[in-house]
Amino acid sequence: MSRCGTKLLVKLNSVNKSFPSGDTPQRVLRGVNLELGAGETVALTGESGSGKSTLLHIAAGLETADAGEVLIEGRDLSLLTDSQRAALRRGTIGVVFQQFNLVPSLSVAANIAFQARLSGREDKEYFNYLAEELGLIDQLEKYPETLSGGQQQRVAIARTLAAKPKIVFADEPTGNLDEATATVVLDQLIALAEESEAGLMVVTHSANNAARMKRRFHLAGGVLT
Amino acid sequence: MNRKFSTILQALLSHWQRKPLQLVTFIGGLALATALWSGVQAVNSEARKSYDAAAATLGEGQFDQLVPRVGNTIPLVTYIKLRRNGWLVSPVIEGQLNGIRIVGVDALTSPGELPDLQLSDNTPLQDFLGKGTIYANQETALALNISVPVQISSNVAPGIAITDISVAQDILAREDLTRLMVANTHSLNREELAVIAPDLRLQPSQQSADLGELTESFHLNLTAFGLLSFAVGIFIVHSTIGLAFEQRRATLRTLRALGVSLISLIIAVIFEIFTLAIFGATIGILLGYFVAAALLPDVASTLSSLYGAHVAGTLQLRAEWWLSGYAMALFGTVVAITGKLWQIASMPILVSAQPRAWAMTVGRGRTLQAIIALLLISGALALLGFGKGLVAGFAMLGCLLLGAALALPTIIEKCLGFVQGHVRGVISQWFLADTRQQIPGLSLALMALLLAIAANIGVSTMVSSFRQTFVEFLDQRLAPELFVRIEDLGKSAAVEAALTANADEVLLLYSRKASVRGIPVEIDGIRVGKTYRDNWRLLAAEEKVWDRLATGEVIIANEQFARRAGYWVGDIVSFAGKDLLLGGVAGDYGNPLGQIILGEKLYRELYPDDRAFRFGARTTDQEALKMAVQAQTGLPDSAFTNQADIKSFSLQVFERTFAVTAALNVLTLVVAGFAMFTSLLTLADLRVPQLAPVWALGLSRRELGKLEVLRTLVFAAVVCVLALPLGLALAWILLSVINVEAFGWRLPMFLFPADYAQLLAYALLAAFLAALWPAIRLARIAPNTLLKVFAHER
């Protein structure tokens, strides 16, 4: 169980991470502990380069920690094979990337449906609902390169939500959006967390966005407070 | 195929759907590489197949034959008489009908097996003997146009129709025979030929062996081309696949991040690439077929002149071409894909997809590549020093070519680095730095270009040296204007007297077969005269060799014998009970046999009973000389050969060889140029983020486009400079190592600077053309596209 009394989805125990930087490695995470429960929303703030994205990537199993434990639904990521980790990413975890990471050769519709098809959770109604809510209905046949940054970000968010993951990690999900769209996007993410008992961890610079999350953490000097 | 797999595959294939031009270049690169390989193989194997068919059909070259001394016919009664007297001979009748050579054989007495005519399974012999069927290949059958039933058989040589002897006699309306094949085994009590059939003479098998050797050399030429085209093809396939991966690096990373397992991704990539490779290879094999079909008429006429056998003017798509074409394409694919898959497997999911990251990864591999290159070149040198045999020769060739190709990126990098350190201008410095950064992306295409140019130089040098040597050789050996050959040794003195009375100079030749050091040789006796002294160029010789040959003090050997027996000028050769000083070694191109030349005096001493039977005569009026000799000796026309005829025949052969080689040269260069084009086109898209800042800082798109062309020309120029010595080394190996190992004679190497200059100009032109379209695209790129780089919206 998480601290909030809900089912524990993500647990980070004493996670350390360094990157090579000249002669002395740069330590970006120092003994970080973090928990995320079902239906919980968490904001992660910090200055640029403080290691927020690294922490999110480690929690999502995209990067490995130098030391410490990362548990997703109680399973230690370091003990899983590549295929098992991949299965977690497509079935349990959804990541909204800062750089969107859309497949450039697939249409908007195919991009949105991609992860849902991979995980076997295609839902036509939900697809249409998301496209409508995120203002993408008229963009479905287009390709990512023809969209603006904000539109691409909405496609990335729709792709994550369409797969109905149990855990959503979102890296600056509203960074390229206008205020009104940002509100809609954040509403959607929070609604998903509440309706489907999913966990949501959002990396953000915005104090307003952070304030809408149940719990807030600040990362500075590699330490989470 | 499950849903997950099809989703992954769809994502991968959608790339080609969105970028059809890249798909065309990918398939095109694979297809051209395969076409080059399979085209050369097709020409080679078709020619060989035709030899085999000719040999099998006619039994020529395999068996001794009895032929008439005068005329072209043998009476049936002579055949019967020979059979009754223990001669195991089989009759053959030959004649022309509608331009086709009709060959009638007797299946029951034929000494060899009947050729595999693909007769029907149940009654092959009955069909052949009783039904009056004629067998011919499709092309010949169409041209035959007769009422007799014709059975198509691809195993019959082109231009020939084969049938039972009685059928042939009916068709040709003749009752005589043309020749008699003699079985290798014979009755112990058979009588002398001169007693039973004095009008016939025994023509030993393999009479055309010397021409066969030349044909083999022609094949060596093509085989070397096949090997080189294979190497060029492998590099092109590697380059094409490498670039296809690079274009989709970000997509592959995204797929992994979205939950596609490594193993699923690898399986999908393998499935995709191999499907495309098979598709490209199929197009390539068909393309190679058309290339070969276009070249084959030249090859056919070349080999027809050389060998006297025909090569089919039309090709068949044989199973082995399909297999070798697919094998080549798939081997290239496996080589290319293995490294790429390893990169996917070992690279963390979130590594940046920037080209610089790729360049750095490749840069680390380049050190290893340089070490392998060094090892291969050292291997080539070691094989040169210690290797023996044809396999070692080809291994040396492979090591040198591969080593040089692998060393190329490092050499270019060092050259550009050196120049960069010595230029001041800011644009020049940026240009050189940027050019160095492009090396990983272009290196494989540059390697293919290097090999293509080197192959061109090497093979052209080989063929041109061959031609020049042979023409000079013909001038030496065919100096006499008229040649006379007699069958009846009793006429030797009379012919010599007639020639001496009417010609300016007479060269006579005694000859006999012998064995020296276990090597079969022809011992020739010659009368040393002005013609030998003026025309013969020896590969190595003692002082005053001709004078000393005339007195019997020294002998001369041909190169084949000298190399095989391990003798050279100054050594003592023991034979016929004498120790004789080897005074000279003569080049004897195209002759498979060892030869020892003695002065007439020594020859007559050793073999007093022999008579000269071949004569050369120097004259200004060949016809008058011939008539005078005929009047005095009664020799038939067939005893005389005109020098001009032989020379023009031989030169025609080489002109045709050049036509084929030149066509293959152009093809290789076109393919390498296409590889450059593909690489540049692919890199053009990836380069936008690198060029955008330079554009923003004040270089116009037009200037950037010009610099792109200049960059390609710089690369091509460096490649040309390196290709020249590599090509010459290749030629040297072909002429001085492989030819010696294969045929026992060494061809002198000549240089053809004008040809090389022309070739290098073509290579630069090909590079220029390859760079033009990507540069134009860059010059016309929308500013919006460049601006997106700064908005991180790409």
Contacts between the chains, C-beta under 8 A, distances in Angstrom:
chain1	res1	chain2	res2	distance
A	57	B	350	6.2
A	62	B	257	6.0
A	62	B	349	5.3
A	62	B	350	5.5
A	63	B	348	7.0
A	63	B	349	7.7
A	63	B	350	6.2
A	82	B	261	5.9
A	82	B	262	4.8
A	82	B	263	7.3
A	83	B	261	4.1
A	83	B	262	7.4
A	83	B	263	6.0
A	83	B	264	7.8
A	85	B	261	8.0
A	86	B	256	7.3
A	86	B	259	5.2
A	86	B	260	6.2
A	86	B	261	3.5
A	86	B	262	7.1
A	86	B	264	7.4
A	87	B	259	7.0
A	87	B	261	7.0
A	88	B	259	7.6
A	89	B	257	7.0
A	89	B	258	6.7
A	89	B	259	3.7
A	90	B	258	6.3
A	90	B	259	2.4
A	90	B	260	7.2
A	91	B	259	7.0
A	93	B	259	7.7
A	95	B	257	6.6
A	95	B	258	7.9
A	97	B	257	7.2
A	99	B	792	7.2
A	101	B	250	7.7
A	101	B	253	7.5
A	101	B	254	4.4
A	101	B	257	6.1
A	101	B	258	7.9
A	102	B	254	7.3
A	103	B	11	5.5
A	103	B	14	7.2
A	103	B	251	5.4
A	103	B	254	5.7
A	103	B	255	7.4
A	104	B	18	7.3
A	104	B	250	7.4
A	104	B	251	6.8
A	105	B	11	7.4
A	105	B	14	4.0
A	105	B	15	4.2
A	105	B	17	6.7
A	105	B	18	4.2
A	105	B	19	7.4
A	105	B	251	6.8
A	106	B	11	6.1
A	106	B	14	5.1
A	110	B	10	7.7
A	110	B	11	7.9
A	110	B	14	7.2
A	114	B	7	6.8
A	114	B	11	6.8
A	114	B	258	6.6
A	115	B	258	5.1
A	115	B	259	6.7
A	117	B	3	6.6
A	117	B	4	7.8
A	117	B	7	4.6
A	118	B	4	5.8
A	118	B	7	5.6
A	118	B	8	7.7
A	118	B	258	6.6
A	118	B	259	5.7
A	118	B	260	6.8
A	119	B	259	6.9
A	120	B	3	6.8
A	120	B	4	7.5
A	143	B	18	6.9
A	145	B	794	7.6
A	148	B	793	7.3
A	149	B	791	6.6
A	149	B	792	7.3
A	149	B	793	5.1
A	152	B	793	7.3
A	159	B	258	8.0
